[in-house]
Amino acid sequence: MTTDDSLPFELQTDSLAQWLDGLSPLPHAQAAHKLNLALKQLKEPQCTPGQLLPLLVNLTPLCLRFSASLSTTAINDADSSAKILKLGKLSMQLPRQLALLFCQIIESKQLEAADRNTAVYHALQLIGHALRCYCLFYETPSVTLWKKTAQLYKLALATEALHLPHATKLADFRAQPDIETVLKRNLLFSIMSPLLYKPDEINQLFQLADQCATLLEIGDPRESRDFGFYWNTLKDQPPYPVRKSNRPLPAECMPIDCRPISHALQLGTVVTKLSPANQNKLALLFSDYQQVFNAIIPGIPSRTKMIPGFIGVCQYLQELNKLSKINQISAQLRDPKSINRGLSLVPLEHHRNVFDNAEQPFGDKTSLGRLVNLLKTPNKTYCVAESRMLDCSTGDLVLLYKEQHPVSLAIIRQQRFNELSNANQFLLEQISGACTIYSINNAPSGSYALMVGEGMDNAQIFLASGKYSLNSSIPLTIGTALRLTACMESNGFFARFRFSVEYHA
């Protein structure tokens, strides 16, 4: 067998073992860096896939060990220096690089069936651990890893390998006896929205996904039974809540039912390290929030107007800004009764009686939104909006406004049709904090950043759905820029981030 001089070892198991032994006495950061370089060099074809497979399998334990060690070091170190950030990046790159190497030899189509199944199993395992590391450092979801996941799933499905048992000595892999269980673990972990949690809680969520993957139920899109989530295998994206209730899924979408896990959490048959609050939060999520819907507090609802969608929210807030500027320069608008009702601008919230049903503050009807009944629930995090007219998607952003109240943002977390009231009910997670809007500089017209809780420790921004890189800068037309420091949520409707403000001289 030929030896490539760029590699620190010959492409043989004995040579690899000797090289790995040499890494043991080195500091983890230094050893992990050497391992990462070796993985990059293995991308170039230097031997047959059948010969490379056992080498990749043997590299897996040390790759996971270094990744876990580096992520722990980076998270526990309060220093935000470039060195610590590099450790975090390296902890993500190790399982990602190795997973993609397994995918590379699978795509060669030169592996025997048993070896191919082993490679698929290891690739999905490593993708799962890479996803965990991405969340620990609040990176945006990896399109590449979800694309590879879909390809691996389709291959295992076509070759009837989903349920074939895999023997493994790795403790990190023992909870998943076959390819389907690994896939379920990865899907379940993503469904938990781990980016909304702290690093130690993210690790607890991954452990819970390890425990409960077998309880997750996945099915055929032609099935008529209820399910709360779906995974589109054509869009290179993680799974999401079903956007429209009581509607069939396209053939390329996999329905996912988490309710058995909700029952296990509520009954206490699953032991977790999660706080009671987080365990209850997950139980509600997995049950499609049925307990919240069923516990709506009887009483007179609050009549509120709701605007769905990032674009609609931006249009409304821009009109509010325009009218605010007019009020600042025009003394004629001091008296609320003198407001010209024909203006295509929305009066400020402190003006009374401006949202009369017969009058329309916007010239564009789509910007006004529609009246909904806002219903209270015992859970302070959620309320329910009820409407017979609105057709909204689960996961979308909405703006709520009513007379004498500040506007607020919310996210539709689930919806259902209420037969008693013959109306759609939207479960809203309210985002606390005052909402302001800023135009983005050097961007297409109509590009905005919605800021919630400006000036507070928990401030966050909502951007239009798209690809964003962590630590990138979003320049604003007011002369400042927003540095994206942590991804909280990213879907087809919006991207949500923590940020820091950069001031330019």
C-alpha positions in Angstrom: 0.0 0.0 0.0 1.3 3.4 -0.9 1.9 6.0 1.8 1.0 9.7 1.4 3.7 11.8 2.9 1.1 14.4 4.0 -0.4 11.9 6.5 1.2 11.4 9.9 0.6 7.6 9.6 0.4 4.9 7.0 -3.0 3.9 5.9 -3.0 0.7 8.0 -4.6 -0.1 11.3 -1.4 -0.8 13.1 0.2 2.4 12.0 -2.9 4.4 12.9 -3.0 2.8 16.4 0.6 3.7 17.0 -0.1 7.3 15.9 -3.1 7.5 18.1 -1.1 6.3 21.1 1.3 9.2 20.4 -1.5 11.7 20.8 -2.5 10.5 24.3 0.3 12.4 26.3 -0.3 15.7 24.3 -2.6 18.5 25.6 -6.1 17.9 24.3 -6.1 21.1 22.2 -2.9 20.2 20.5 -3.8 16.6 19.9 -7.3 17.6 18.6 -5.6 20.0 16.2 -3.4 17.2 14.8 -6.4 14.9 14.5 -8.3 17.6 12.6 -5.5 18.1 10.2 -5.3 14.3 9.6 -9.1 14.2 8.9 -8.7 17.0 6.3 -5.9 15.1 4.6 -8.0 11.9 4.5 -10.4 13.7 2.2 -8.1 13.1 -0.8 -8.5 9.5 -2.2 -5.5 7.5 -1.1 -6.9 4.0 -0.7 -10.1 2.2 -1.5 -13.2 3.0 0.6 -13.1 -0.6 1.9 -9.6 0.0 3.3 -10.4 3.5 4.6 -13.6 2.4 6.5 -11.8 0.6 9.4 -9.5 3.5 9.8 -12.4 6.0 10.2 -14.1 3.6 12.7 -11.0 3.5 14.8 -10.7 7.3 14.7 -14.2 7.8 16.0 -13.7 7.2 19.8 -10.9 9.7 20.0 -12.7 12.2 17.8 -15.7 12.2 20.2 -13.5 12.3 23.2 -11.6 15.4 22.0 -14.8 17.1 20.8 -16.4 16.7 24.2 -13.3 17.8 26.1 -12.8 20.9 24.0 -16.5 22.0 24.1 -16.4 21.6 27.9 -13.3 23.7 28.2 -14.6 26.4 25.9 -18.0 26.7 27.6 -16.6 26.7 31.2 -14.0 29.4 30.3 -15.5 32.8 30.9 -12.9 34.3 28.5 -14.3 35.2 25.1 -10.8 35.4 23.5 -10.1 34.2 20.0 -8.3 31.1 21.5 -11.5 30.0 23.3 -13.6 30.6 20.2 -11.2 28.4 18.2 -11.6 25.6 20.7 -15.3 25.8 20.2 -14.9 25.7 16.4 -12.6 22.7 16.6 -15.0 20.8 18.8 -17.6 21.2 16.1 -15.3 20.4 13.2 -14.0 17.1 14.5 -17.3 15.1 14.4 -18.5 17.0 11.3 -15.3 16.2 9.4 -15.4 12.6 10.3 -19.1 12.3 9.5 -18.5 13.8 6.0 -15.6 11.3 5.5 -18.0 8.4 6.1 -20.4 10.0 3.7 -17.7 10.3 1.1 -16.9 6.6 1.1 -20.6 5.8 1.1 -21.1 8.0 -2.0 -18.3 6.2 -3.8 -20.7 3.2 -4.0 -17.7 0.8 -3.7 -18.6 -0.6 -0.2 -20.1 -4.0 0.4 -23.6 -4.0 1.9 -22.4 -4.7 5.5 -19.7 -2.1 5.3 -22.0 0.5 3.8 -24.5 0.0 6.7 -21.7 0.4 9.2 -20.6 3.6 7.5 -24.2 5.0 7.5 -24.6 4.1 11.1 -21.4 5.9 12.1 -22.1 8.9 9.9 -25.5 9.5 11.5 -24.0 9.1 14.9 -21.3 11.6 14.3 -23.8 14.0 12.7 -25.8 13.9 15.9 -22.8 14.7 18.0 -21.9 17.5 15.6 -25.4 19.0 15.9 -25.0 19.0 19.7 -21.8 20.9 19.4 -23.4 23.4 17.0 -26.1 24.1 19.6 -23.6 24.4 22.4 -22.0 27.3 20.6 -25.3 28.6 19.2 -24.4 28.2 15.6 -27.0 28.4 12.9 -28.3 24.9 11.8 -26.0 23.2 9.3 -27.6 22.8 5.9 -24.9 20.4 4.8 -25.4 18.0 7.8 -29.2 17.9 7.3 -28.7 17.3 3.6 -26.4 14.4 4.3 -28.9 13.1 6.9 -31.7 13.0 4.3 -29.4 11.2 1.8 -28.3 8.6 4.4 -31.9 8.0 5.5 -33.1 7.5 1.9 -30.2 5.1 1.2 -30.9 3.0 4.4 -34.6 3.0 3.5 -34.0 1.8 -0.1 -31.6 -0.9 1.0 -33.8 -2.1 3.9 -31.1 -1.4 6.4 -33.0 0.9 8.8 -33.6 -1.9 11.4 -30.5 -4.0 11.0 -28.7 -4.3 14.4 -25.2 -2.8 14.8 -22.9 -4.0 17.5 -20.7 -1.3 19.0 -18.2 -1.0 21.8 -18.6 2.8 22.1 -20.6 3.8 25.1 -21.8 6.9 23.3 -23.5 4.7 20.7 -25.0 1.9 22.8 -28.4 3.6 23.2 -29.0 3.3 19.4 -29.0 -0.3 18.2 -29.8 0.5 14.6 -29.8 3.2 12.0 -33.5 4.2 12.5 -32.9 4.8 16.2 -29.9 7.1 15.5 -32.0 9.0 13.0 -34.8 9.4 15.6 -32.3 10.6 18.2 -31.1 13.3 15.9 -34.6 14.3 14.9 -35.8 14.4 18.5 -32.9 16.5 19.7 -33.6 19.1 17.0 -37.4 19.2 17.7 -36.5 20.2 21.3 -35.3 23.6 20.0 -32.0 23.3 22.0 -30.8 26.7 20.9 -33.3 28.2 23.3 -31.5 26.6 26.3 -28.3 27.0 28.2 -25.2 24.8 27.4 -25.6 22.5 30.4 -29.3 22.1 29.5 -28.4 21.4 25.9 -26.3 18.4 27.0 -29.2 17.2 29.2 -31.5 17.5 26.1 -29.1 15.3 24.1 -29.1 12.7 26.9 -32.9 12.8 26.9 -32.9 12.3 23.1 -30.6 9.3 23.6 -33.0 7.8 26.2 -36.2 8.4 24.4 -35.4 8.0 20.7 -37.1 4.6 20.6 -40.4 6.2 21.8 -40.5 8.6 18.9 -42.9 7.5 16.2 -42.2 8.3 12.5 -44.6 7.3 9.7 -45.8 7.6 6.2 -47.2 11.0 5.0 -50.3 9.1 3.7 -51.3 8.2 7.2 -54.2 10.1 8.6 -53.4 10.0 12.3 -52.4 13.1 14.1 -48.8 14.2 14.4 -47.2 17.4 15.6 -44.0 17.6 13.6 -42.6 16.8 10.1 -39.3 16.5 8.4 -39.0 17.5 4.7 -36.2 15.3 3.2 -35.9 17.6 0.1 -35.2 20.9 1.8 -32.0 20.3 3.8 -33.6 21.6 6.9 -34.2 20.2 10.4 -37.7 19.0 11.4 -40.4 21.6 12.2 -43.9 21.7 13.7 -46.6 21.0 11.2 -47.5 24.4 9.7 -51.2 23.7 9.0 -53.4 21.5 11.0 -55.7 18.8 9.4 -53.9 19.0 6.1 -52.0 16.1 4.4 -48.2 16.3 4.1 -46.4 16.1 0.7 -44.9 12.7 -0.2 -41.4 13.9 0.6 -42.3 14.8 4.2 -42.0 12.4 7.2 -44.6 12.8 9.9 -43.2 12.7 13.5 -45.3 12.0 16.6 -43.7 12.9 20.0 -46.7 12.3 22.2 -45.5 9.0 23.6 -42.5 10.9 25.0 -44.8 13.6 26.5 -46.7 10.9 28.3 -43.4 9.4 29.6 -42.3 12.7 30.9 -45.6 13.4 32.6 -45.8 10.0 34.2 -42.1 10.2 35.4 -41.2 6.9 33.7 -38.2 8.7 32.1 -35.6 9.9 34.5 -34.0 13.2 33.5 -31.6 15.8 34.9 -33.8 18.6 33.6 -35.3 21.1 35.9 -39.1 20.6 36.5 -39.8 23.7 34.5 -37.9 22.5 31.5 -39.3 19.0 31.7 -42.8 20.5 31.8 -42.0 22.7 28.9 -40.9 19.7 26.8 -43.9 17.7 27.8 -46.1 20.5 26.5 -44.1 20.8 23.3 -44.3 17.0 22.6 -48.1 16.9 23.3 -48.7 19.7 20.7 -49.7 21.9 23.7 -53.0 20.2 24.1 -53.0 20.8 27.9 -52.7 24.6 27.2 -55.5 24.5 24.7 -57.7 22.5 27.0 -57.0 24.9 30.0 -58.1 28.1 28.4 -59.6 30.3 31.1 -63.3 31.1 30.5 -64.3 34.7 30.4 -64.6 37.7 28.1 -61.8 37.6 25.5 -59.6 40.6 24.7 -60.3 41.9 21.2 -56.8 42.4 19.6 -55.6 42.8 16.1 -53.0 40.4 14.8 -50.6 40.8 11.9 -48.9 37.6 10.7 -45.6 37.4 8.9 -42.2 39.1 9.1 -43.0 41.4 6.2 -46.4 42.5 7.5 -44.9 43.2 11.0 -42.2 45.3 9.4 -44.7 47.3 7.3 -46.8 48.1 10.4 -43.8 49.2 12.5 -42.5 51.3 9.7 -45.8 53.1 9.5 -45.7 53.7 13.3 -42.3 55.2 12.9 -43.5 57.6 10.2 -46.4 58.8 12.2 -44.1 59.2 15.3 -41.9 61.5 13.3 -44.9 63.5 12.1 -46.1 63.9 15.7 -42.7 65.2 16.7 -42.7 68.0 14.1 -46.4 68.8 13.9 -48.1 70.6 16.8 -51.4 70.1 15.1 -51.6 66.5 16.1 -51.6 67.2 19.9 -55.3 66.7 20.1 -56.2 63.1 19.2 -59.6 64.3 17.9 -57.8 66.3 15.2 -56.2 63.3 13.5 -57.2 62.9 9.9 -58.7 59.5 9.6 -57.9 59.4 5.9 -54.1 59.2 6.5 -52.4 56.0 5.5 -50.5 56.1 8.8 -51.2 54.3 12.0 -51.8 56.7 15.0 -49.6 56.2 18.0 -50.7 53.8 20.7 -51.5 56.5 23.2 -54.1 58.1 21.0 -57.6 57.0 21.9 -60.3 55.5 19.8 -58.2 55.3 16.6 -58.8 51.6 16.0 -62.6 51.9 15.5 -63.9 48.9 13.5 -65.3 51.2 10.8 -62.0 53.0 10.2 -58.8 51.9 8.7 -55.5 53.5 9.6 -53.6 51.8 6.7 -54.4 52.3 3.1 -53.3 48.7 2.5 -55.7 46.3 4.0 -53.2 43.5 4.4 -51.0 45.6 6.7 -53.9 46.2 9.2 -54.2 42.6 10.3 -57.5 41.2 11.6 -59.3 41.2 14.9 -58.8 38.1 17.0 -60.1 37.0 20.4 -57.1 36.8 22.7 -57.8 34.1 25.3 -55.9 33.7 28.6 -54.3 30.4 29.8 -52.9 29.4 33.2 -49.5 29.2 31.6 -48.0 32.8 31.6 -45.8 32.0 28.7 -48.7 31.3 26.3 -52.0 32.8 25.2 -54.4 31.7 22.5 -55.7 33.8 19.6 -59.0 32.7 18.1 -60.1 33.7 14.6 -62.4 32.5 11.8 -60.7 34.6 9.2 -56.9 34.3 9.7 -55.0 31.6 7.9 -51.6 31.4 9.6 -48.7 29.0 9.8 -47.3 27.4 12.9 -43.8 28.8 13.5 -44.6 32.2 12.0 -44.0 35.5 13.7 -47.0 37.8 14.5 -47.5 41.3 15.9 -50.3 42.0 18.4 -51.7 45.5 18.9 -54.7 47.2 20.5 -55.7 50.6 21.7 -53.7 52.0 24.6 -51.3 49.0 24.7 -47.8 48.8 23.3 -47.3 46.5 20.3 -45.8 43.1 21.1 -44.3 40.2 19.1 -45.3 36.5 19.5 -44.5 33.2 17.7 -47.3 30.8 16.7 -46.2 27.5 18.4 -49.2 25.4 17.6 -52.7 25.7 16.2 -55.9 23.7 16.2 -59.5 24.0 14.9 -62.1 24.4 17.6 -65.3 22.9 16.5 -67.4 24.5 19.3 -66.5 28.0 18.2 -66.0 27.0 14.5 -62.7 28.9 14.6 -58.9 28.4 14.3 -57.0 28.7 17.6 -53.4 29.8 17.5 -51.2 29.2 20.5 -48.8 32.2 20.9 -45.6 32.3 22.8 -45.2 36.0 23.7 -41.8 37.7 23.4 -41.4 40.1 26.3 -39.9 43.5 25.7 -40.5 46.6 23.7 -40.3 46.2 19.9 -38.4 48.6 17.6 -37.5 48.4 14.0 -34.3 49.4 12.1 -33.4 49.5 8.4 -30.4 47.5 7.4 -27.7 49.3 5.5 -26.3 48.1 2.1 -29.2 45.7 1.7 -32.2 45.4 -0.6 -35.0 47.9 0.0 -37.3 46.8 2.7 -34.6 44.9 4.7 -35.2 45.4 8.4 -34.1 44.1 11.8 -36.8 43.8 14.5 -35.3 44.4 17.9 -37.0 43.3 21.1 -35.9 44.4 24.6 -33.5 47.0 23.3 -31.0 48.0 26.0 -31.8 45.0 28.2 -29.7 41.9 28.9 -32.0 39.6 27.0 -32.3 41.8 23.9 -32.7 39.9 20.7 -33.4 40.6 17.0 -35.5 39.0 14.3 -34.3 39.0 10.7 -35.9 37.9 7.5 -35.4 34.2 6.9 -32.1 33.5 5.2 -28.5 32.3 5.7 -26.6 34.1 8.5 -23.2 33.4 10.0 -22.5 33.6 13.6 -20.2 36.6 14.6 -21.2 38.3 11.3 -22.1 42.0 11.4 -25.5 43.5 10.3 -25.0 47.2 9.5 -27.8 49.6 10.3 -28.6 52.9 8.5 -28.4 54.7 11.8 -24.6 54.3 11.8 -24.3 51.3 14.2 -24.0 47.6 13.5 -25.3 44.4 15.2 -22.9 41.6 15.8 -24.7 38.2 15.8 -23.5 36.4 18.9 -25.9 33.5 19.3 -28.6 31.9 17.1 -31.8 31.3 19.0 -34.0 30.1 16.2 -34.0 29.8 12.4 -36.8 28.6 10.2 -38.6 29.4 6.9 -40.2 32.5 8.5 -37.4 34.3 10.4 -34.0 34.1 12.0 -33.7 35.0 15.7 -30.4 36.0 17.3 -28.8 37.4 20.4 -26.5 40.3 19.4 -24.1 43.0 20.6 -24.0 46.6 19.3 -21.0 48.0 17.6 -20.6 51.8 17.4 -18.7 53.3 14.5 -16.8 56.6 14.8 
